[in-house]
Amino acid sequence: MQWFYLAALLVILGCLVLIDYRYKLAFFHNARKAGLTVGIAMWLFIVWDIFGIKLGIFFKGDSQYSLPIHIIPEFPIEEIFFLGVLTYSALIIYRFASERIKK
């Protein structure tokens, strides 16, 4: 059960890749720009998370579905994948809406 959350995030990322491939919205439209956008956004969220952890606002909590692996205390490995889902899906939604408005 500990792998469930990470597995779910990986399935979601895979689905996002399929949507991106089908509609050419992010990485399949312009890989360099998409990589920079997702990378910078993830970096900002990681910094935000670290500040939140240091201030005692964010904490891991106990869940039977997440791994006991942490990058730093209170920062589980799954957080990186979650931030990837968050930023990649936001980029796909933004690009999809932008393309619809143009038409």
PyRosetta script that sets phi, psi and omega in degrees:
from pyrosetta import init, pose_from_sequence

init()
pose = pose_from_sequence("MQWFYLAALLVILGCLVLIDYRYKLAFFHNARKAGLTVGIAMWLFIVWDIFGIKLGIFFKGDSQYSLPIHIIPEFPIEEIFFLGVLTYSALIIYRFASERIKK")
pose.set_psi(1, -22.5)
pose.set_omega(1, -176.8)
pose.set_phi(2, -64.5)
pose.set_psi(2, -23.9)
pose.set_omega(2, -178.5)
pose.set_phi(3, -88.0)
pose.set_psi(3, -4.2)
pose.set_omega(3, -171.3)
pose.set_phi(4, -59.8)
pose.set_psi(4, -48.7)
pose.set_omega(4, -177.2)
pose.set_phi(5, -63.1)
pose.set_psi(5, -46.4)
pose.set_omega(5, 178.3)
pose.set_phi(6, -62.8)
pose.set_psi(6, -42.4)
pose.set_omega(6, 178.9)
pose.set_phi(7, -62.0)
pose.set_psi(7, -42.0)
pose.set_omega(7, 178.6)
pose.set_phi(8, -62.8)
pose.set_psi(8, -42.4)
pose.set_omega(8, 177.8)
pose.set_phi(9, -63.0)
pose.set_psi(9, -39.7)
pose.set_omega(9, 178.7)
pose.set_phi(10, -66.6)
pose.set_psi(10, -38.3)
pose.set_omega(10, 175.9)
pose.set_phi(11, -63.4)
pose.set_psi(11, -44.1)
pose.set_omega(11, 178.8)
pose.set_phi(12, -62.1)
pose.set_psi(12, -44.1)
pose.set_omega(12, 177.2)
pose.set_phi(13, -60.3)
pose.set_psi(13, -41.2)
pose.set_omega(13, 177.1)
pose.set_phi(14, -61.1)
pose.set_psi(14, -41.6)
pose.set_omega(14, 177.7)
pose.set_phi(15, -64.9)
pose.set_psi(15, -38.7)
pose.set_omega(15, 176.6)
pose.set_phi(16, -63.4)
pose.set_psi(16, -39.4)
pose.set_omega(16, 176.8)
pose.set_phi(17, -62.4)
pose.set_psi(17, -42.2)
pose.set_omega(17, 178.3)
pose.set_phi(18, -63.1)
pose.set_psi(18, -42.2)
pose.set_omega(18, 177.0)
pose.set_phi(19, -63.7)
pose.set_psi(19, -44.3)
pose.set_omega(19, 178.7)
pose.set_phi(20, -60.6)
pose.set_psi(20, -44.9)
pose.set_omega(20, 179.9)
pose.set_phi(21, -62.8)
pose.set_psi(21, -44.3)
pose.set_omega(21, -177.3)
pose.set_phi(22, -64.5)
pose.set_psi(22, -44.0)
pose.set_omega(22, -174.2)
pose.set_phi(23, -105.6)
pose.set_psi(23, -0.9)
pose.set_omega(23, 179.1)
pose.set_phi(24, 50.1)
pose.set_psi(24, 59.5)
pose.set_omega(24, -173.7)
pose.set_phi(25, -100.1)
pose.set_psi(25, -33.3)
pose.set_omega(25, -174.0)
pose.set_phi(26, -129.1)
pose.set_psi(26, -96.0)
pose.set_omega(26, -176.7)
pose.set_phi(27, -64.3)
pose.set_psi(27, -31.9)
pose.set_omega(27, 179.9)
pose.set_phi(28, -84.8)
pose.set_psi(28, -5.3)
pose.set_omega(28, 173.2)
pose.set_phi(29, -95.2)
pose.set_psi(29, -52.4)
pose.set_omega(29, 178.9)
pose.set_phi(30, -152.9)
pose.set_psi(30, 95.5)
pose.set_omega(30, -173.4)
pose.set_phi(31, -61.2)
pose.set_psi(31, -38.4)
pose.set_omega(31, -177.8)
pose.set_phi(32, -64.6)
pose.set_psi(32, -49.7)
pose.set_omega(32, 179.9)
pose.set_phi(33, -65.3)
pose.set_psi(33, -41.3)
pose.set_omega(33, 179.4)
pose.set_phi(34, -64.3)
pose.set_psi(34, -43.0)
pose.set_omega(34, 178.8)
pose.set_phi(35, -61.6)
pose.set_psi(35, -43.9)
pose.set_omega(35, 177.6)
pose.set_phi(36, -64.1)
pose.set_psi(36, -43.8)
pose.set_omega(36, -178.9)
pose.set_phi(37, -62.5)
pose.set_psi(37, -51.2)
pose.set_omega(37, -179.5)
pose.set_phi(38, -65.9)
pose.set_psi(38, -42.3)
pose.set_omega(38, -179.1)
pose.set_phi(39, -62.6)
pose.set_psi(39, -46.4)
pose.set_omega(39, 179.9)
pose.set_phi(40, -66.1)
pose.set_psi(40, -44.1)
pose.set_omega(40, 179.7)
pose.set_phi(41, -62.6)
pose.set_psi(41, -42.4)
pose.set_omega(41, 178.7)
pose.set_phi(42, -63.4)
pose.set_psi(42, -42.5)
pose.set_omega(42, 179.3)
pose.set_phi(43, -59.5)
pose.set_psi(43, -44.5)
pose.set_omega(43, 179.1)
pose.set_phi(44, -62.5)
pose.set_psi(44, -41.9)
pose.set_omega(44, 178.5)
pose.set_phi(45, -67.1)
pose.set_psi(45, -35.7)
pose.set_omega(45, 177.4)
pose.set_phi(46, -64.1)
pose.set_psi(46, -45.2)
pose.set_omega(46, 177.5)
pose.set_phi(47, -60.9)
pose.set_psi(47, -43.7)
pose.set_omega(47, 177.4)
pose.set_phi(48, -58.3)
pose.set_psi(48, -46.7)
pose.set_omega(48, 178.9)
pose.set_phi(49, -60.8)
pose.set_psi(49, -43.2)
pose.set_omega(49, -179.4)
pose.set_phi(50, -62.8)
pose.set_psi(50, -43.5)
pose.set_omega(50, 175.9)
pose.set_phi(51, -61.8)
pose.set_psi(51, -42.9)
pose.set_omega(51, 178.4)
pose.set_phi(52, -61.8)
pose.set_psi(52, -38.6)
pose.set_omega(52, 177.7)
pose.set_phi(53, -66.6)
pose.set_psi(53, -46.4)
pose.set_omega(53, -179.0)
pose.set_phi(54, -62.3)
pose.set_psi(54, -33.2)
pose.set_omega(54, 179.7)
pose.set_phi(55, -84.6)
pose.set_psi(55, -2.6)
pose.set_omega(55, 179.0)
pose.set_phi(56, 79.8)
pose.set_psi(56, 14.3)
pose.set_omega(56, -179.4)
pose.set_phi(57, -84.3)
pose.set_psi(57, -42.9)
pose.set_omega(57, -179.1)
pose.set_phi(58, -101.9)
pose.set_psi(58, 141.6)
pose.set_omega(58, 174.1)
pose.set_phi(59, -151.6)
pose.set_psi(59, 159.0)
pose.set_omega(59, -174.7)
pose.set_phi(60, -68.3)
pose.set_psi(60, -45.7)
pose.set_omega(60, -174.5)
pose.set_phi(61, 79.1)
pose.set_psi(61, 176.9)
pose.set_omega(61, -179.9)
pose.set_phi(62, -110.7)
pose.set_psi(62, 127.6)
pose.set_omega(62, 176.9)
pose.set_phi(63, -146.7)
pose.set_psi(63, 138.2)
pose.set_omega(63, 177.8)
pose.set_phi(64, -76.9)
pose.set_psi(64, -8.9)
pose.set_omega(64, -175.9)
pose.set_phi(65, -97.4)
pose.set_psi(65, -5.2)
pose.set_omega(65, -178.6)
pose.set_phi(66, -113.1)
pose.set_psi(66, 156.7)
pose.set_omega(66, -177.6)
pose.set_phi(67, -77.5)
pose.set_psi(67, 155.0)
pose.set_omega(67, 177.3)
pose.set_phi(68, -85.0)
pose.set_psi(68, 14.5)
pose.set_omega(68, -177.7)
pose.set_phi(69, -90.2)
pose.set_psi(69, 128.5)
pose.set_omega(69, -179.7)
pose.set_phi(70, -124.5)
pose.set_psi(70, 142.6)
pose.set_omega(70, 174.6)
pose.set_phi(71, -76.0)
pose.set_psi(71, -48.5)
pose.set_omega(71, 169.3)
pose.set_phi(72, -135.1)
pose.set_psi(72, 166.5)
pose.set_omega(72, 179.4)
pose.set_phi(73, -54.2)
pose.set_psi(73, 134.2)
pose.set_omega(73, 179.8)
pose.set_phi(74, 71.5)
pose.set_psi(74, 9.8)
pose.set_omega(74, 179.7)
pose.set_phi(75, -123.9)
pose.set_psi(75, 88.6)
pose.set_omega(75, -176.1)
pose.set_phi(76, -70.6)
pose.set_psi(76, 155.1)
pose.set_omega(76, -179.4)
pose.set_phi(77, -58.5)
pose.set_psi(77, -32.3)
pose.set_omega(77, -179.1)
pose.set_phi(78, -64.0)
pose.set_psi(78, -23.4)
pose.set_omega(78, -179.2)
pose.set_phi(79, -60.3)
pose.set_psi(79, -37.0)
pose.set_omega(79, 178.1)
pose.set_phi(80, -61.1)
pose.set_psi(80, -45.4)
pose.set_omega(80, -179.8)
pose.set_phi(81, -68.4)
pose.set_psi(81, -38.1)
pose.set_omega(81, 176.2)
pose.set_phi(82, -61.0)
pose.set_psi(82, -44.9)
pose.set_omega(82, 179.4)
pose.set_phi(83, -65.0)
pose.set_psi(83, -33.1)
pose.set_omega(83, 174.4)
pose.set_phi(84, -63.6)
pose.set_psi(84, -44.6)
pose.set_omega(84, 177.0)
pose.set_phi(85, -61.7)
pose.set_psi(85, -45.9)
pose.set_omega(85, -178.2)
pose.set_phi(86, -59.6)
pose.set_psi(86, -51.6)
pose.set_omega(86, -175.3)
pose.set_phi(87, -73.2)
pose.set_psi(87, -40.4)
pose.set_omega(87, 180.0)
pose.set_phi(88, -65.8)
pose.set_psi(88, -43.2)
pose.set_omega(88, 179.0)
pose.set_phi(89, -66.9)
pose.set_psi(89, -38.1)
pose.set_omega(89, 177.3)
pose.set_phi(90, -62.5)
pose.set_psi(90, -41.4)
pose.set_omega(90, 178.4)
pose.set_phi(91, -65.2)
pose.set_psi(91, -43.2)
pose.set_omega(91, 179.4)
pose.set_phi(92, -63.0)
pose.set_psi(92, -44.8)
pose.set_omega(92, 179.3)
pose.set_phi(93, -62.9)
pose.set_psi(93, -44.2)
pose.set_omega(93, 179.2)
pose.set_phi(94, -60.7)
pose.set_psi(94, -48.1)
pose.set_omega(94, -178.9)
pose.set_phi(95, -65.3)
pose.set_psi(95, -39.7)
pose.set_omega(95, 179.0)
pose.set_phi(96, -62.7)
pose.set_psi(96, -46.7)
pose.set_omega(96, 179.3)
pose.set_phi(97, -64.0)
pose.set_psi(97, -40.4)
pose.set_omega(97, 178.9)
pose.set_phi(98, -62.5)
pose.set_psi(98, -42.3)
pose.set_omega(98, 179.1)
pose.set_phi(99, -66.8)
pose.set_psi(99, -37.6)
pose.set_omega(99, 178.7)
pose.set_phi(100, -67.7)
pose.set_psi(100, -38.4)
pose.set_omega(100, -179.8)
pose.set_phi(101, -66.9)
pose.set_psi(101, -36.2)
pose.set_omega(101, -179.9)
pose.set_phi(102, -63.8)
pose.set_psi(102, -30.6)
pose.set_omega(102, -176.5)
pose.set_phi(103, -79.8)
pose.dump_pdb("model.pdb")
